[in-house]
Structures are given as structure tokens and as C-alpha cells.
């Protein structure tokens, strides 16, 4: 299971989160996200003094210009582009033509009911992953959950990550969700002491609960 921690900004906190992941031999943070939307309280306006060396880097954008995305790709050495706005399939095709080979695209889609799932269809074969998030939430994380059971009817070919208010007490909920296209989870605001400042003790506790409940 891929574990992605989003909304990072502070150099020392980035280092601490990365290190607490490396101390656990059964759970690890695979991807670390940086938010490039100026309206977010987790907006990254400059390159931190330390960037993760053992996690792949995800840039989160909302209806950004291709030029702005390319600037972040170069400055942060991004491995993934996560799109949270109204980006059309044609825009994504154009964006891909500018990206270095190997950078993958995640399209975030807001979900409340099964009626929201048909919005995935125009992006099939164009994006590499979906991220299913809470409908109506602000970009960058506000801790709101949605009912993951609506994803039972998702029949697309594109793998996805779960998001939407996952917190330290949700290990059992995560492990009880099963879908053959679900590849991981996205952690953000419910693991924070303040916006863009992750609580490493809460992350460690979550990992411990995942390990414990996995073998109960």
C-alpha cells in the first residue's frame, strides 16, 4: 500500500516525517506532496532548505498554467503532478507533452455518491492515477470524510488513492476497505499540529495501528 503525506513545507518537518517513516520496517511514506495553490494554507512559495530524498515528490496544482507547473517540476524535481482543479483531458494531454519522461499524473476528483464516478471516464487512458477526495472540500486538506463504500461500483481501469479526512484512528477503516484498483492512501490535515506541520508521533501511532490490525 502506497502511503502519501501531502501538504509539506517546513524543511525540518520534512526531514522528521521522512525519518519516522524509515524507522518502520512494515509501513513507509512513499510519496510526499507539496501544494502549489496560493489560496491554500499549506502553499509552498519557495523551495525548502531540505527536500525528501527517500520519498517521491508530488506537486499539487489547481488550474495552474503549464509554465507554472514546469517551474515547480524543475525547482522541486517532482515525480508526480496532482491536478485538483477543473483541468480537462485536452489540457492534460498538452501538459504531458511538456513533461520530462517518467513524470506521472494524478487527477483528483471529488466524490460524494456513486453518481460522481462517471466523471472518471474522460480521463481514462490519459492520467496514471485518480485520487478520490471529499466533495466540496478545500484543496490542501480540511479533515472531512466521505463514504468510501460508494467506490465499490468504480469499474475503471485507472488505479486510485483514497483521501478524505484519514486520521490517526482510521487504521481499521483503511484496512477494511478493499478494491482491486486501490493502491494507497493520502494523509494530510488530521496528522497536523498546524497547517503544513505534521505530527510525527501521530504518524508513528497510525503506522503501529496499521501493523497491529493487519495481523489481528
N, C-alpha and C positions, 0 to 999 in steps of 0.2 A: 504494500500500500504506500503510495506516494503521500508524503506529508509536506504541505506548503504553508509557510508562515508569511503573511502579507502585511504590508504597512510598516516596513522597517525604515529607519532613518538615521538613528544615532550610532556612531561608529563603535563605541564600547558595547552597546547593547547588541549590535550585530555580532560582534565577536563572542559575547557571552551566550547568546542564543545558539550560535554555531557550535560552541564548545559543549554546551549542555546536551546537544544532540549527539555529539561524538562520544560522550561518556556512556551512552546507552547502546548496547550491542544488539538490541532487538527492534528499537524504533529509532528513526533518524529523520532529520529535516532534510528533505531532498531539494526543495526549491524555496527561494526567499524572494518575496515580492517588494517592489518599490513603486510607489504611487506618484505618477506624474500629472495628476489633475490638480490645478491650482486651488480649486474650491475645497479640496479635502484637507482635513486637519492633519493628515499624515503625508501631505505633499512634500516631495523631496526637491528642494530648489537648487541644491549643489551636491557634488559628489562627496560622500562621507570620507573621512580620513582612512576608514577601513571598509573594504567590501568583502563579502564572503568568498572564501577560497575553496570550500568543500561543498557548498550548495550552489546549484544552478540559479541564475538570476532572472527574475521575471519583471518586466516593466509593465505597469498598469496604466492604460490611457483611456481617455473619454473623448471621442470625436476629435482627436488630435490630427494635425497636419502630418503628412508623410515626412516633411522636413524635421519637425519636432521629434518624431519617433526615431528617425535616423540619427539625430544628435544624441539622444539618450542611448541608443544602441552602441554608438561609438564611445561615449563617455563612461558607460557602466558595463560595457562588454556583456550585453544581455544575451541570454539563451532563448528566451520566450518573450512574445508580445501578447499581452492580455488586453482585449478590447471590451470596454464596458459601456460604450455609448450606442449610437444608432448606426454604427458602421455597416454599410451594405456589402453584399458579396462582391460587387464590382470594385468597390474601394479596397477590399481585402486582396483581391487579385492584383490590383495595381500596387498595393503595398508590398506584396510578396515579390514583385519584380524588382524591387529596390533592395530587399533584404539580403544580407550575406547567406550563402548556402548553409543550411543546418538550423537556422532560427525557426522555431515553430510558433504557431499562432493559436491562442486560446480565445474563444468567443464566450464572454459571459452573457447569460440570458436569465432574465428574472422570471421566476416560476411561482405560481400560487396554486393552480389547479392543473389537471391534465389537459385542459383546453389551451394552456400556454405552450404545450410541447410542439405543436406544428410549426412554430417559429424556427425550429432547428432545421427544417428541411432545406431551405435555400442555401444553408451553409455546409451541407453535407458534401464531402469531397473537396472543400475549399479550406476549412480550418482543420487543425490537428486534434484539438480538444474543445469540449464545452466545459464551462463552469456554471453550474446551476445554483442561482443565488435567490435570496428572498425578494419577492416582487415589491417594488416601491421603496426599497432601502437606499440609503445614500451610498455612493461609491466610497469604499475605504473601510466599511465595517461599522455597524451600529448594534450588533448583537441580536438581531431579530431572526427567529427561526421560521422555517416553513415545513410543511408536511412532506417528508421525503417519500411517503408511500405513493404519491402521485407520479413518481418516476417509474413505478412498476410497469407502466404502459409505454415507456420510452422504447422504441424499437429501431432507433437509428444505428448507424454503423460507427459513429464517432464516439470515442471514449470520453468520459466526463469525470470531473471532480465535484464533490459535494461541498457546498458552502452554506452560509446562513446560520450565524449565531452558535457555532460549535464552541463549547466551553470545557473547562476542566472536568466537569461532572458528566460529560456526554460520551465517555468511552464505551459504555454498554450500548448506547444508542447507535454509535458508529459501527460497532461490531455486529449489531443485529440487522443492519441494512445490507442487503445483498442484491447486486445487479451485475450481470457479466460485463457490462461496459463501464462500471465504476472503477476507476483506477486510484482514487485517492481523495484527500480532504484538504480543505483550506481553513487555516486558523488565523484569526485576527483579533478583533476588539475585545473579546471575552478573555483574552490572555494578557490584557494590558493593565499597567498601573496608571498610565496616561497615554494619550494618543501618540502612536509611534514608539512607545516604550513598553516592550514585552516583559512580563514577569516570568523569569526563568524557572522559579520554583513551581509555578503553576504548570508550566510546560513539562517539567520533570514529573510532577504528580500525574498529569494526564498520561504520559508515557508509561508510568508504573501501573496505572489502572488499565491501560490497553493490554499490557503484558499479563497482568493478573487475570483479567476477564477472558482473555484469549484462551487460557488453559483451564478455566473453571469447568 
